[in-house]
Amino acid sequence: MSNNLATVEIEEYQEDEDEMHHDDFGFIIGPDGSLKSVMYPEHLMDDPPQEIQAILSVFGIDSFNELGNRTLH
């Protein structure tokens, strides 16, 4: 019987990596896959990069303007 365990590379957490920068986006996703929170730079709210638009589309969101003040979770 073969051993089919995958090798996972683990990186040590660096404290300075947790800082949000002025162009950073943040997505908090619950264990069930639901989008719980989104953090985004206001100056990119109307025209987010295509990669961010792709992430939003996974959750059925076309633009940040749709979010308003609604609770996501």
N, CA, C and O atoms as a DFTB+ gen file, in Angstrom:
292 C
 N C O
     1  1       0.856      -1.185       0.000
     2  2       0.000       0.000       0.000
     3  2       0.897       1.242       0.000
     4  3       1.809       1.339       0.821
     5  1       0.649       2.193      -0.910
     6  2       1.495       3.383      -0.997
     7  2       1.035       4.464      -0.038
     8  3      -0.133       4.532       0.344
     9  1       1.974       5.296       0.336
    10  2       1.692       6.406       1.249
    11  2       1.501       7.658       0.396
    12  3       2.468       8.142      -0.193
    13  1       0.275       8.198       0.312
    14  2      -0.048       9.342      -0.545
    15  2      -0.145      10.652       0.224
    16  3      -1.011      11.476      -0.071
    17  1       0.722      10.856       1.196
    18  2       0.698      12.093       1.966
    19  2       1.363      13.212       1.178
    20  3       2.420      13.014       0.580
    21  1       0.755      14.363       1.178
    22  2       1.312      15.528       0.491
    23  2       2.272      16.251       1.419
    24  3       2.071      16.285       2.633
    25  1       3.309      16.826       0.844
    26  2       4.245      17.629       1.609
    27  2       3.742      19.063       1.614
    28  3       3.422      19.621       0.565
    29  1       3.676      19.653       2.795
    30  2       3.194      21.023       2.927
    31  2       4.325      21.877       3.468
    32  3       4.932      21.557       4.490
    33  1       4.598      22.960       2.773
    34  2       5.635      23.873       3.226
    35  2       5.003      24.881       4.179
    36  3       3.982      25.490       3.861
    37  1       5.609      25.052       5.335
    38  2       5.089      25.970       6.342
    39  2       6.085      27.105       6.517
    40  3       7.278      26.881       6.718
    41  1       5.574      28.324       6.436
    42  2       6.422      29.488       6.645
    43  2       6.166      30.067       8.022
    44  3       5.033      30.087       8.502
    45  1       7.231      30.538       8.652
    46  2       7.083      31.150       9.959
    47  2       6.400      32.508       9.804
    48  3       6.713      33.269       8.890
    49  1       5.467      32.800      10.704
    50  2       4.737      34.070      10.683
    51  2       5.679      35.216      10.991
    52  3       6.424      35.171      11.970
    53  1       5.646      36.241      10.158
    54  2       6.449      37.446      10.368
    55  2       5.522      38.564      10.815
    56  3       4.562      38.891      10.117
    57  1       5.797      39.151      11.968
    58  2       4.896      40.177      12.514
    59  2       4.697      41.353      11.575
    60  3       3.599      41.906      11.509
    61  1       5.725      41.745      10.853
    62  2       5.581      42.913       9.987
    63  2       4.721      42.637       8.759
    64  3       4.365      43.570       8.040
    65  1       4.381      41.381       8.505
    66  2       3.538      41.044       7.365
    67  2       2.058      41.309       7.616
    68  3       1.263      41.277       6.676
    69  1       1.672      41.569       8.866
    70  2       0.255      41.745       9.164
    71  2      -0.223      43.177       8.982
    72  3      -1.399      43.468       9.203
    73  1       0.667      44.070       8.585
    74  2       0.283      45.457       8.402
    75  2      -0.451      45.627       7.081
    76  3       0.004      45.163       6.036
    77  1      -1.588      46.295       7.146
    78  2      -2.318      46.626       5.921
    79  2      -1.691      47.903       5.350
    80  3      -1.405      48.852       6.079
    81  1      -1.490      47.901       4.060
    82  2      -0.951      49.069       3.374
    83  2      -2.077      49.780       2.630
    84  3      -3.165      49.224       2.484
    85  1      -1.834      50.979       2.168
    86  2      -2.905      51.805       1.597
    87  2      -3.526      51.214       0.331
    88  3      -4.625      51.619      -0.047
    89  1      -2.863      50.278      -0.330
    90  2      -3.426      49.659      -1.537
    91  2      -3.866      48.213      -1.310
    92  3      -4.194      47.518      -2.271
    93  1      -3.878      47.750      -0.070
    94  2      -4.210      46.352       0.220
    95  2      -5.718      46.119       0.327
    96  3      -6.476      46.990       0.754
    97  1      -6.119      44.931      -0.069
    98  2      -7.486      44.456       0.086
    99  2      -7.445      43.311       1.092
   100  3      -6.446      42.599       1.192
   101  1      -8.524      43.141       1.827
   102  2      -8.602      42.024       2.758
   103  2      -9.964      41.369       2.684
   104  3     -10.991      42.045       2.617
   105  1      -9.962      40.044       2.696
   106  2     -11.199      39.278       2.656
   107  2     -11.180      38.315       3.830
   108  3     -10.217      37.571       4.015
   109  1     -12.236      38.328       4.618
   110  2     -12.360      37.365       5.707
   111  2     -13.446      36.389       5.296
   112  3     -14.592      36.765       5.048
   113  1     -13.055      35.134       5.231
   114  2     -13.951      34.076       4.766
   115  2     -14.134      33.081       5.898
   116  3     -13.160      32.603       6.480
   117  1     -15.380      32.774       6.205
   118  2     -15.698      31.850       7.284
   119  2     -15.368      30.417       6.914
   120  3     -15.108      30.118       5.748
   121  1     -15.378      29.524       7.902
   122  2     -15.049      28.123       7.653
   123  2     -16.024      27.443       6.686
   124  3     -15.702      26.411       6.097
   125  1     -17.203      28.023       6.529
   126  2     -18.174      27.451       5.586
   127  2     -18.036      28.047       4.180
   128  3     -18.812      27.719       3.283
   129  1     -17.046      28.923       3.997
   130  2     -16.816      29.537       2.691
   131  2     -17.577      30.814       2.451
   132  3     -17.484      31.385       1.364
   133  1     -18.336      31.287       3.438
   134  2     -19.092      32.531       3.265
   135  2     -18.190      33.742       3.493
   136  3     -17.298      33.725       4.341
   137  1     -18.446      34.784       2.720
   138  2     -17.695      36.024       2.853
   139  2     -18.226      36.774       4.062
   140  3     -19.400      37.140       4.104
   141  1     -17.363      37.004       5.048
   142  2     -17.790      37.652       6.280
   143  2     -17.462      39.136       6.299
   144  3     -18.211      39.925       6.875
   145  1     -16.351      39.531       5.677
   146  2     -15.946      40.922       5.721
   147  2     -15.009      41.223       4.549
   148  3     -14.289      40.348       4.069
   149  1     -15.037      42.470       4.107
   150  2     -14.147      42.930       3.045
   151  2     -13.540      44.253       3.491
   152  3     -14.243      45.146       3.963
   153  1     -12.238      44.364       3.336
   154  2     -11.539      45.626       3.593
   155  2     -10.918      46.061       2.277
   156  3     -10.296      45.255       1.584
   157  1     -11.080      47.314       1.935
   158  2     -10.577      47.782       0.649
   159  2     -10.171      49.245       0.743
   160  3     -10.709      49.993       1.559
   161  1      -9.217      49.656      -0.096
   162  2      -8.816      51.067      -0.117
   163  2      -9.887      51.889      -0.835
   164  3     -10.304      51.552      -1.942
   165  1     -10.315      52.949      -0.203
   166  2     -11.389      53.768      -0.781
   167  2     -11.043      54.313      -2.153
   168  3     -11.916      54.430      -3.013
   169  1      -9.767      54.650      -2.367
   170  2      -9.401      55.226      -3.664
   171  2      -9.458      54.196      -4.795
   172  3      -9.376      54.578      -5.963
   173  1      -9.595      52.920      -4.491
   174  2      -9.739      51.887      -5.518
   175  2     -11.132      51.259      -5.515
   176  3     -11.368      50.266      -6.203
   177  1     -12.039      51.828      -4.756
   178  2     -13.378      51.270      -4.620
   179  2     -14.135      51.225      -5.950
   180  3     -14.811      50.240      -6.246
   181  1     -14.026      52.276      -6.740
   182  2     -14.782      52.354      -7.996
   183  2     -14.126      51.599      -9.146
   184  3     -14.788      51.268     -10.131
   185  1     -12.833      51.326      -9.027
   186  2     -12.128      50.648     -10.120
   187  2     -11.086      49.677      -9.555
   188  3      -9.884      49.903      -9.693
   189  1     -11.555      48.587      -8.914
   190  2     -10.599      47.623      -8.348
   191  2      -9.894      46.834      -9.453
   192  3     -10.431      46.701     -10.552
   193  1      -8.706      46.315      -9.177
   194  2      -7.995      45.498     -10.166
   195  2      -8.834      44.289     -10.576
   196  3      -9.710      43.851      -9.831
   197  1      -8.559      43.753     -11.771
   198  2      -9.314      42.611     -12.292
   199  2      -9.246      41.411     -11.356
   200  3     -10.223      40.673     -11.227
   201  1      -8.105      41.208     -10.703
   202  2      -7.962      40.077      -9.783
   203  2      -8.935      40.194      -8.613
   204  3      -9.491      39.193      -8.159
   205  1      -9.136      41.403      -8.131
   206  2     -10.075      41.637      -7.028
   207  2     -11.508      41.465      -7.530
   208  3     -12.347      40.906      -6.823
   209  1     -11.795      41.940      -8.739
   210  2     -13.123      41.752      -9.324
   211  2     -13.444      40.267      -9.457
   212  3     -14.590      39.859      -9.265
   213  1     -12.435      39.458      -9.785
   214  2     -12.642      38.010      -9.914
   215  2     -12.994      37.395      -8.559
   216  3     -13.856      36.521      -8.478
   217  1     -12.335      37.846      -7.512
   218  2     -12.644      37.338      -6.165
   219  2     -14.065      37.732      -5.787
   220  3     -14.820      36.906      -5.275
   221  1     -14.434      38.980      -6.031
   222  2     -15.788      39.436      -5.711
   223  2     -16.837      38.621      -6.467
   224  3     -17.888      38.290      -5.917
   225  1     -16.548      38.301      -7.727
   226  2     -17.533      37.573      -8.529
   227  2     -17.782      36.171      -7.981
   228  3     -18.873      35.628      -8.156
   229  1     -16.796      35.584      -7.328
   230  2     -16.988      34.268      -6.701
   231  2     -18.119      34.332      -5.678
   232  3     -18.845      33.358      -5.479
   233  1     -18.257      35.484      -5.035
   234  2     -19.284      35.671      -4.010
   235  2     -20.534      36.356      -4.554
   236  3     -21.413      36.740      -3.782
   237  1     -20.623      36.513      -5.879
   238  2     -21.804      37.107      -6.497
   239  2     -21.882      38.608      -6.337
   240  3     -22.973      39.179      -6.369
   241  1     -20.746      39.255      -6.166
   242  2     -20.700      40.710      -5.983
   243  2     -20.060      41.321      -7.226
   244  3     -18.961      40.934      -7.623
   245  1     -20.756      42.276      -7.834
   246  2     -20.238      42.914      -9.042
   247  2     -19.376      44.144      -8.747
   248  3     -18.471      44.466      -9.517
   249  1     -19.652      44.829      -7.641
   250  2     -18.856      46.008      -7.281
   251  2     -18.962      46.251      -5.779
   252  3     -19.882      45.768      -5.118
   253  1     -18.010      47.003      -5.260
   254  2     -18.038      47.342      -3.843
   255  2     -19.259      48.187      -3.494
   256  3     -19.721      48.167      -2.354
   257  1     -19.780      48.926      -4.467
   258  2     -20.958      49.761      -4.220
   259  2     -22.176      48.918      -3.828
   260  3     -23.073      49.414      -3.146
   261  1     -22.217      47.661      -4.249
   262  2     -23.311      46.768      -3.870
   263  2     -23.316      46.444      -2.380
   264  3     -24.354      46.124      -1.800
   265  1     -22.146      46.533      -1.781
   266  2     -22.039      46.138      -0.383
   267  2     -22.719      47.130       0.555
   268  3     -23.374      46.730       1.518
   269  1     -22.565      48.418       0.275
   270  2     -23.143      49.431       1.155
   271  2     -22.758      49.148       2.587
   272  3     -21.590      48.885       2.873
   273  1     -23.703      49.194       3.477
   274  2     -23.432      48.900       4.883
   275  2     -24.028      47.568       5.292
   276  3     -24.253      47.329       6.478
   277  1     -24.285      46.707       4.341
   278  2     -24.923      45.433       4.667
   279  2     -23.964      44.495       5.409
   280  3     -22.748      44.561       5.226
   281  1     -24.509      43.655       6.214
   282  2     -23.749      42.649       6.919
   283  2     -23.567      41.480       5.983
   284  3     -24.539      40.989       5.410
   285  1     -22.328      41.022       5.816
   286  2     -22.042      39.968       4.868
   287  2     -22.320      38.587       5.407
   288  3     -22.684      37.691       4.645
   289  1     -22.160      38.394       6.693
   290  2     -22.317      37.024       7.213
   291  2     -23.654      36.817       7.864
   292  3     -23.942      35.723       8.350
